[in-house]
Amino acid sequence: MISDESINLPTPFSRRKLLQRSAVGFGSLALASMLADESRADSARIDPLDPKVPQLIARAKRVIFLFMKGGPSHLDTFDPKPLLDRDDGKPLPFAKPRVQFAPTGNLLKSPWKFQQHGESGAYVSELFPHLARCVDNICFVHSVHGTNPAHGGAVLKLHTGSDSFVRPSIGSWVSYGLGTDNANLPAFVTICPTLAHGGINNWGSAFLPAAYQGTPIGNASVPSDQAKIRYISNSNLPKAVQRLELERLKAMNREHQAVSGPDPSLEARINSFELAFRMQTAMPLVEDLSDESAATRQLYGMDDPVNANFGRMCLMARRFAERGVRFIQVTHSDSKVQWDQHSDLKNGHEKNAREVDKPIAGLLCDLKARGLLDDTLVWWGGEFGRTPTVEGTNGRDHNPEGFTMWLAGGGVKPGFRYGTTDDYGFYAAEDKVHIHDLHASILHLLGLNHERLTYRYAGRDFRLTDIEGNVIHKLFA
């Protein structure tokens, strides 16, 4: 045993002596910084979208996010409330949230009937007759909740994890963490995205390198059969000449880098030019549906004018998925109705459901038949739900306090229901799932640890879930 007397304790010294003795270490710190810059300059030559090894065992390889812009009502789609039917017209028997988007009155029952479907017995309203036949492939999460009752903040929160700051979107984080399986296509595409309530911030990469931002195909105001990537082709020059121009431009940029040092923005432009050139061949092949059979088109409802627009978007999503695109978003939105029924709930939700019901069911069936559903995570939902209390005479207000989203494929439990809202559907009650928890779980299914998927910017490490988020392991098969 060593006695206290045998330990040579260092003698105290002043701050002046500390600086004198340690000053030589500052040079090594500077050298380490210079070497790090040089290392980053070398690594910058690697394509940032090259495939990367997942941090965890991945259950899914890609995500198709079906975004229902405006906030569909969980109470009228997948979360029936018998007490809401019984107490229609009566006051809500408990307090409403402290912060509300608009004043609401008494309880309003659903105009639609619910039935149980499949072996799982999941409840689906008559709004979704086609999707009802797919419930045994779906994992319903009935206890999602957020923090913002306004569209702008809630949409940003859903896409980026923050409702008040510009942050990278979830598609950008996934692209950053995993890269792409197809060097000729973007890792992240968004089909007919909305330009409202955050617009490009919902698919932007913020402070992540620009290579990880989403590539928009049209926007919500453009019919999907006219939605194209801007400047995808150059009819004025043959590809051989374009290639020569691109090589000369790259050489000039490299010469500039040799003098100025690493420049992430310039490197991103070089990579974007290269990808754009390759996309001239690959992208039109995805958008050209002429090789799809009549049966497949009918499966997605493209033979019906009501379904054709969204059906084409869903079919394109499948085509991107099978070609290795990592994150595909499909947005259902228009400038008039969306899912935001502050009034005329019945007509508005019926219109929206008719447009998306058959295409979504067709997508799930098609993915399953092709063996893609096993490793493709399909995610459905809006930025919030609706209130059980009436707004005006026949509408529902925004409700971020408790609502339903669902997942399918990609390693989640099929035919499963998780969490509940209260007896009237206002608040998430049991097994609550915050948006951060949902993001953490989606990343986990893709093999990404939400606490380790970080990026240093402005002196701190950022992540999609900020300093929160818990993986909901009970959702996984």
C-alpha positions as CSV (number, residue, x, y, z in Angstrom):
1,M,0.0,0.0,0.0
2,I,1.4,3.4,-0.9
3,S,1.4,5.9,2.0
4,D,0.4,9.5,1.6
5,E,4.0,10.5,2.4
6,S,5.3,8.7,-0.7
7,I,3.2,10.7,-3.1
8,N,5.0,13.6,-4.7
9,L,2.4,16.4,-4.9
10,P,3.1,19.2,-7.3
11,T,3.8,22.5,-5.8
12,P,1.4,25.3,-6.5
13,F,2.4,27.9,-9.0
14,S,1.0,31.3,-10.1
15,R,-1.0,32.1,-13.2
16,R,2.1,33.8,-14.7
17,K,4.1,30.5,-14.3
18,L,1.2,28.6,-15.8
19,L,1.2,30.8,-18.9
20,Q,5.0,30.6,-19.2
21,R,5.0,26.8,-19.0
22,S,2.0,26.2,-21.2
23,A,2.5,28.9,-23.9
24,V,4.5,26.5,-26.0
25,G,1.3,24.4,-26.3
26,F,-0.5,27.1,-28.1
27,G,1.6,26.5,-31.2
28,S,0.6,22.9,-31.2
29,L,-3.0,23.9,-31.1
30,A,-2.5,26.2,-34.1
31,L,-0.7,23.4,-35.9
32,A,-3.6,21.0,-35.2
33,S,-6.1,23.5,-36.5
34,M,-4.0,24.0,-39.7
35,L,-3.8,20.2,-40.2
36,A,-7.5,19.9,-39.7
37,D,-8.1,22.5,-42.4
38,E,-5.8,20.6,-44.7
39,S,-7.6,17.4,-43.9
40,R,-11.0,19.0,-44.7
41,A,-9.6,20.3,-48.0
42,D,-8.6,16.8,-49.0
43,S,-11.9,15.2,-47.8
44,A,-13.8,17.9,-49.6
45,R,-12.8,16.2,-52.9
46,I,-14.9,13.2,-51.9
47,D,-18.5,13.4,-53.1
48,P,-20.5,14.3,-50.0
49,L,-23.4,12.1,-51.2
50,D,-21.3,8.9,-51.4
51,P,-23.0,6.1,-49.5
52,K,-22.2,6.0,-45.8
53,V,-22.3,3.1,-43.3
54,P,-25.2,3.5,-40.9
55,Q,-24.3,4.0,-37.2
56,L,-26.8,1.3,-36.1
57,I,-28.4,-1.7,-37.7
58,A,-30.8,-0.2,-40.2
59,R,-34.3,-1.5,-40.7
60,A,-35.1,0.9,-43.5
61,K,-33.0,2.3,-46.4
62,R,-35.2,5.2,-47.4
63,V,-38.3,7.3,-46.5
64,I,-41.4,8.3,-48.4
65,F,-43.0,11.1,-46.5
66,L,-46.7,11.8,-47.5
67,F,-47.3,15.3,-46.1
68,M,-50.9,16.3,-45.7
69,K,-50.5,20.1,-45.6
70,G,-53.0,21.9,-43.4
71,G,-53.6,19.4,-40.6
72,P,-56.0,16.5,-41.2
73,S,-58.4,15.8,-38.4
74,H,-57.5,12.6,-36.4
75,L,-61.0,12.6,-35.0
76,D,-62.5,12.2,-38.5
77,T,-59.9,9.8,-40.0
78,F,-58.3,7.2,-37.6
79,D,-59.1,8.1,-34.0
80,P,-62.9,7.7,-33.2
81,K,-64.3,9.0,-30.0
82,P,-67.6,7.6,-28.8
83,L,-68.0,10.2,-26.1
84,L,-67.6,13.0,-28.7
85,D,-70.6,11.5,-30.6
86,R,-72.5,11.2,-27.3
87,D,-71.8,14.7,-26.1
88,D,-72.1,16.5,-29.4
89,G,-73.0,20.2,-28.7
90,K,-72.1,20.1,-25.1
91,P,-69.2,22.1,-23.5
92,L,-65.8,20.4,-23.3
93,P,-65.7,19.0,-19.7
94,F,-62.1,20.1,-19.1
95,A,-59.9,23.1,-19.8
96,K,-58.8,24.0,-23.3
97,P,-55.1,24.7,-24.0
98,R,-53.8,28.0,-22.7
99,V,-52.6,28.9,-26.2
100,Q,-55.1,28.4,-29.0
101,F,-55.0,29.5,-32.6
102,A,-58.7,30.6,-32.6
103,P,-61.7,30.5,-30.2
104,T,-63.8,27.4,-30.4
105,G,-67.1,26.5,-29.0
106,N,-68.8,23.2,-27.8
107,L,-68.0,19.6,-28.9
108,L,-68.6,18.6,-32.5
109,K,-69.0,15.0,-33.4
110,S,-67.6,13.5,-36.6
111,P,-69.8,13.5,-39.7
112,W,-68.4,10.1,-40.7
113,K,-68.8,6.6,-39.4
114,F,-65.9,4.4,-38.3
115,Q,-65.5,0.7,-38.8
116,Q,-62.8,-1.8,-37.7
117,H,-60.8,-3.4,-40.6
118,G,-58.3,-6.2,-41.1
119,E,-57.0,-8.7,-38.6
120,S,-55.7,-5.9,-36.5
121,G,-59.1,-4.4,-36.1
122,A,-57.9,-0.8,-36.7
123,Y,-60.5,1.9,-36.9
124,V,-60.8,3.9,-40.1
125,S,-63.5,6.3,-41.1
126,E,-65.5,6.0,-44.3
127,L,-63.3,8.8,-45.7
128,F,-60.6,6.2,-46.5
129,P,-62.2,3.0,-48.0
130,H,-59.1,2.1,-50.0
131,L,-56.6,2.7,-47.2
132,A,-58.8,0.8,-44.8
133,R,-57.9,-2.4,-46.7
134,C,-54.2,-1.7,-45.9
135,V,-54.4,-1.4,-42.1
136,D,-52.6,-4.6,-41.4
137,N,-49.5,-3.0,-42.9
138,I,-49.8,0.2,-40.9
139,C,-48.5,1.3,-37.5
140,F,-50.8,4.0,-36.2
141,V,-49.4,6.5,-33.6
142,H,-52.3,8.1,-32.0
143,S,-50.5,10.3,-29.4
144,V,-48.3,12.6,-31.4
145,H,-48.1,16.1,-30.0
146,G,-46.2,19.3,-30.9
147,T,-45.8,22.8,-29.5
148,N,-47.1,25.3,-32.1
149,P,-50.7,25.9,-33.1
150,A,-49.8,28.0,-36.1
151,H,-49.1,26.6,-39.6
152,G,-45.8,28.3,-40.0
153,G,-44.2,27.1,-36.8
154,A,-45.8,23.7,-36.8
155,V,-44.8,22.9,-40.4
156,L,-41.2,24.0,-39.6
157,K,-41.2,21.9,-36.4
158,L,-42.4,18.9,-38.3
159,H,-39.7,19.3,-41.1
160,T,-36.8,20.7,-39.2
161,G,-37.3,20.0,-35.4
162,S,-37.5,23.8,-34.7
163,D,-40.4,26.2,-35.0
164,S,-38.5,29.4,-34.5
165,F,-35.1,29.0,-36.2
166,V,-33.8,28.0,-39.6
167,R,-32.5,24.5,-39.3
168,P,-31.8,21.6,-41.7
169,S,-34.8,19.6,-42.7
170,I,-35.1,15.9,-41.8
171,G,-34.5,14.9,-45.4
172,S,-31.2,16.9,-45.3
173,W,-30.1,15.2,-42.0
174,V,-30.9,11.8,-43.5
175,S,-28.9,12.6,-46.7
176,Y,-26.0,13.9,-44.5
177,G,-26.0,10.7,-42.4
178,L,-26.4,8.1,-45.2
179,G,-25.6,9.7,-48.6
180,T,-27.3,8.2,-51.6
181,D,-27.5,4.9,-53.4
182,N,-27.6,6.6,-56.8
183,A,-25.0,9.1,-57.8
184,N,-27.1,10.2,-60.7
185,L,-30.0,11.5,-58.6
186,P,-30.3,13.7,-55.6
187,A,-30.4,12.0,-52.2
188,F,-33.5,14.1,-51.3
189,V,-36.3,15.1,-53.6
190,T,-39.6,16.8,-52.7
191,I,-42.5,16.5,-55.2
192,C,-44.8,19.5,-55.6
193,P,-43.8,21.1,-52.2
194,T,-45.8,23.9,-50.7
195,L,-44.2,27.4,-51.0
196,A,-46.1,28.6,-47.9
197,H,-45.4,28.4,-44.2
198,G,-41.6,28.2,-44.4
199,G,-41.3,27.3,-48.0
200,I,-37.8,26.3,-49.0
201,N,-36.8,26.1,-45.3
202,N,-38.8,23.0,-45.1
203,W,-36.5,21.2,-47.5
204,G,-33.4,23.3,-47.1
205,S,-30.1,22.2,-45.7
206,A,-29.5,25.5,-43.6
207,F,-26.0,25.2,-42.3
208,L,-25.4,21.7,-43.6
209,P,-23.5,21.6,-46.9
210,A,-25.7,22.5,-49.8
211,A,-25.4,19.0,-51.3
212,Y,-27.9,17.8,-48.7
213,Q,-30.7,20.2,-49.5
214,G,-33.9,18.8,-51.1
215,T,-34.4,19.1,-54.9
216,P,-37.9,20.4,-55.6
217,I,-39.9,19.0,-58.5
218,G,-42.5,21.7,-59.3
219,N,-44.5,23.1,-56.4
220,A,-48.0,22.8,-55.0
221,S,-49.5,25.2,-57.5
222,V,-48.3,23.2,-60.5
223,P,-50.1,20.0,-61.7
224,S,-47.8,17.0,-61.1
225,D,-47.8,16.2,-64.9
226,Q,-46.2,19.6,-65.5
227,A,-43.8,19.5,-62.5
228,K,-40.2,19.4,-63.6
229,I,-36.8,20.3,-62.2
230,R,-35.8,23.7,-63.5
231,Y,-33.0,23.9,-66.0
232,I,-32.7,20.1,-66.2
233,S,-31.8,20.1,-69.9
234,N,-29.8,22.3,-72.2
235,S,-31.1,22.0,-75.8
236,N,-28.6,24.5,-77.1
237,L,-25.5,22.4,-76.6
238,P,-24.7,18.7,-77.1
239,K,-23.6,16.8,-74.0
240,A,-20.1,16.4,-75.2
241,V,-19.7,20.2,-75.4
242,Q,-21.3,20.6,-71.9
243,R,-18.9,18.1,-70.6
244,L,-15.9,20.1,-71.9
245,E,-17.3,23.3,-70.4
246,L,-17.8,21.6,-67.1
247,E,-14.3,20.2,-67.0
248,R,-12.8,23.6,-67.8
249,L,-15.0,25.3,-65.1
250,K,-13.9,22.6,-62.6
251,A,-10.2,23.2,-63.5
252,M,-10.6,27.0,-63.0
253,N,-12.3,26.4,-59.6
254,R,-9.6,24.0,-58.5
255,E,-7.0,26.6,-59.4
256,H,-8.9,29.2,-57.3
257,Q,-9.0,26.7,-54.4
258,A,-5.3,26.1,-54.6
259,V,-4.7,29.8,-53.9
260,S,-7.6,30.7,-51.6
261,G,-7.8,27.4,-49.6
262,P,-10.8,25.3,-48.7
263,D,-14.2,26.9,-49.7
264,P,-17.2,24.8,-48.8
265,S,-19.5,26.9,-50.9
266,L,-17.4,26.6,-54.0
267,E,-17.0,22.8,-53.4
268,A,-20.8,22.5,-53.1
269,R,-21.2,24.4,-56.5
270,I,-18.7,22.0,-58.2
271,N,-20.6,19.0,-56.9
272,S,-23.9,20.5,-57.8
273,F,-22.7,21.1,-61.4
274,E,-21.6,17.5,-61.7
275,L,-24.8,16.1,-60.3
276,A,-26.9,18.4,-62.6
277,F,-25.0,17.1,-65.6
278,R,-25.7,13.5,-64.6
279,M,-29.3,14.2,-63.8
280,Q,-30.0,15.2,-67.4
281,T,-30.1,11.5,-68.3
282,A,-31.4,10.0,-65.1
283,M,-34.2,12.4,-64.1
284,P,-36.2,12.2,-67.3
285,L,-36.3,8.4,-67.0
286,V,-37.9,8.7,-63.5
287,E,-40.5,11.2,-64.7
288,D,-41.4,9.3,-67.8
289,L,-44.2,6.9,-66.8
290,S,-44.7,5.4,-70.3
291,D,-43.1,2.1,-69.2
292,E,-45.7,1.7,-66.4
293,S,-48.5,-0.7,-67.2
294,A,-52.2,0.2,-67.4
295,A,-52.8,-1.9,-64.3
296,T,-50.2,0.0,-62.3
297,R,-51.6,3.4,-63.4
298,Q,-55.1,2.2,-62.4
299,L,-53.7,1.0,-59.0
300,Y,-52.6,4.6,-58.3
301,G,-55.9,6.0,-59.6
302,M,-54.4,7.7,-62.6
303,D,-57.4,6.7,-64.7
304,D,-59.6,9.0,-62.5
305,P,-59.3,12.8,-62.8
306,V,-59.9,13.0,-59.0
307,N,-56.9,10.9,-58.2
308,A,-54.6,11.5,-61.2
309,N,-52.6,14.4,-59.8
310,F,-51.7,12.9,-56.5
311,G,-51.5,9.4,-58.0
312,R,-48.8,10.5,-60.3
313,M,-46.9,12.0,-57.4
314,C,-47.1,8.7,-55.5
315,L,-46.0,6.7,-58.5
316,M,-43.0,9.0,-59.0
317,A,-42.2,8.4,-55.3
318,R,-42.1,4.7,-55.9
319,R,-39.9,5.2,-58.9
320,F,-37.4,7.4,-57.0
321,A,-37.4,4.9,-54.1
322,E,-36.5,1.9,-56.3
323,R,-33.7,4.0,-57.9
324,G,-31.9,4.6,-54.6
325,V,-33.2,8.1,-53.6
326,R,-32.9,8.3,-49.8
327,F,-35.7,10.7,-48.8
328,I,-38.7,11.4,-51.0
329,Q,-41.5,13.8,-49.9
330,V,-44.9,14.0,-51.5
331,T,-47.0,17.0,-50.5
332,H,-50.8,17.1,-50.8
333,S,-51.8,20.7,-50.9
334,D,-53.5,23.4,-52.9
335,S,-54.1,27.1,-52.5
336,K,-57.8,26.8,-51.7
337,V,-58.7,23.9,-49.5
338,Q,-55.7,21.9,-48.2
339,W,-56.7,20.0,-45.0
340,D,-57.3,23.2,-43.0
341,Q,-61.0,23.1,-42.4
342,H,-61.9,25.9,-40.1
343,S,-65.3,25.7,-41.7
344,D,-67.1,23.3,-44.0
345,L,-65.3,20.3,-42.5
346,K,-67.4,17.8,-44.3
347,N,-66.9,19.0,-47.9
348,G,-63.3,19.9,-47.4
349,H,-62.1,16.6,-45.8
350,E,-64.2,14.6,-48.3
351,K,-62.5,16.4,-51.2
352,N,-59.0,15.8,-49.8
353,A,-59.6,12.2,-48.9
354,R,-61.0,11.3,-52.3
355,E,-57.8,12.8,-53.9
356,V,-55.3,10.8,-51.8
357,D,-57.1,7.6,-50.6
358,K,-56.6,5.4,-53.6
359,P,-53.1,6.7,-54.5
360,I,-51.8,6.1,-51.0
361,A,-53.3,2.6,-50.9
362,G,-51.9,1.9,-54.3
363,L,-48.4,3.0,-53.2
364,L,-48.5,0.7,-50.2
365,C,-49.7,-2.2,-52.3
366,D,-47.2,-1.6,-55.1
367,L,-44.2,-1.3,-52.7
368,K,-45.2,-4.5,-51.0
369,A,-45.7,-6.4,-54.3
370,R,-42.2,-5.3,-55.4
371,G,-40.5,-6.2,-52.1
372,L,-39.8,-2.5,-51.4
373,L,-42.0,-2.0,-48.4
374,D,-39.7,-4.1,-46.2
375,D,-36.9,-1.5,-46.4
376,T,-39.0,1.6,-47.3
377,L,-40.5,3.6,-44.4
378,V,-43.8,5.3,-45.5
379,W,-44.7,8.2,-43.2
380,W,-48.1,9.9,-43.3
381,G,-49.3,13.0,-41.5
382,G,-49.8,16.7,-41.2
383,E,-48.4,19.5,-39.0
384,F,-51.1,19.0,-36.4
385,G,-54.6,17.6,-35.9
386,R,-57.9,19.4,-35.3
387,T,-59.9,20.3,-32.2
388,P,-62.9,18.2,-31.0
389,T,-64.6,21.6,-30.4
390,V,-66.3,23.5,-33.1
391,E,-65.0,26.6,-34.9
392,G,-67.8,28.6,-36.4
393,T,-70.7,26.4,-37.2
394,N,-69.1,23.3,-38.8
395,G,-65.3,23.5,-38.7
396,R,-62.4,22.5,-36.4
397,D,-59.4,24.6,-35.3
398,H,-55.7,23.7,-35.3
399,N,-54.7,21.2,-32.5
400,P,-51.1,20.4,-31.8
401,E,-51.9,18.9,-28.4
402,G,-52.7,15.4,-29.7
403,F,-53.2,13.8,-33.1
404,T,-52.5,10.8,-35.3
405,M,-49.7,9.9,-37.7
406,W,-49.0,6.6,-39.2
407,L,-45.9,4.6,-40.5
408,A,-45.7,1.6,-42.7
409,G,-43.0,-0.8,-43.8
410,G,-39.3,0.0,-43.0
411,G,-39.2,-2.1,-39.8
412,V,-42.3,-0.9,-37.9
413,K,-44.9,-3.2,-36.4
414,P,-47.6,-3.8,-39.0
415,G,-51.2,-3.7,-37.8
416,F,-50.2,-1.9,-34.6
417,R,-51.6,1.0,-32.7
418,Y,-49.6,3.0,-30.2
419,G,-50.7,5.7,-27.8
420,T,-54.0,7.4,-27.2
421,T,-55.6,10.8,-26.9
422,D,-58.1,11.6,-24.1
423,D,-61.8,10.6,-24.4
424,Y,-62.6,13.6,-26.6
425,G,-59.3,13.6,-28.6
426,F,-57.9,17.0,-27.5
427,Y,-54.7,16.0,-25.7
428,A,-52.2,13.1,-26.1
429,A,-52.8,11.0,-23.0
430,E,-51.0,7.7,-23.0
431,D,-47.6,6.9,-24.4
432,K,-47.2,10.4,-25.7
433,V,-44.9,10.9,-28.7
434,H,-43.5,14.4,-29.2
435,I,-42.3,15.4,-32.7
436,H,-38.7,15.0,-31.4
437,D,-39.5,11.4,-30.4
438,L,-41.0,10.7,-33.8
439,H,-37.8,12.1,-35.5
440,A,-35.6,10.1,-33.2
441,S,-37.5,7.0,-34.1
442,I,-37.4,7.5,-37.8
443,L,-33.7,8.1,-37.7
444,H,-33.2,5.0,-35.6
445,L,-35.1,2.9,-38.2
446,L,-32.6,4.2,-40.8
447,G,-29.7,3.2,-38.7
448,L,-28.9,6.7,-37.4
449,N,-28.4,7.6,-33.7
450,H,-30.2,10.9,-33.3
451,E,-27.8,11.9,-30.5
452,R,-24.7,11.1,-32.6
453,L,-25.9,12.6,-35.9
454,T,-24.5,16.0,-35.3
455,Y,-23.0,18.9,-37.2
456,R,-20.8,21.6,-35.6
457,Y,-21.9,25.1,-36.5
458,A,-21.4,28.5,-34.8
459,G,-19.5,26.9,-31.9
460,R,-21.9,24.1,-31.0
461,D,-23.1,20.7,-32.2
462,F,-26.6,20.7,-33.7
463,R,-28.9,17.8,-34.3
464,L,-32.4,17.3,-35.7
465,T,-33.8,16.6,-32.2
466,D,-31.8,19.4,-30.6
467,I,-31.4,18.3,-26.9
468,E,-34.5,16.2,-26.7
469,G,-36.1,13.1,-28.3
470,N,-36.5,9.5,-27.2
471,V,-36.6,6.6,-29.6
472,I,-39.9,4.7,-29.3
473,H,-38.7,1.1,-29.5
474,K,-42.2,-0.3,-29.1
475,L,-43.0,0.9,-32.7
476,F,-40.4,-1.5,-34.1
477,A,-41.1,-5.0,-35.4
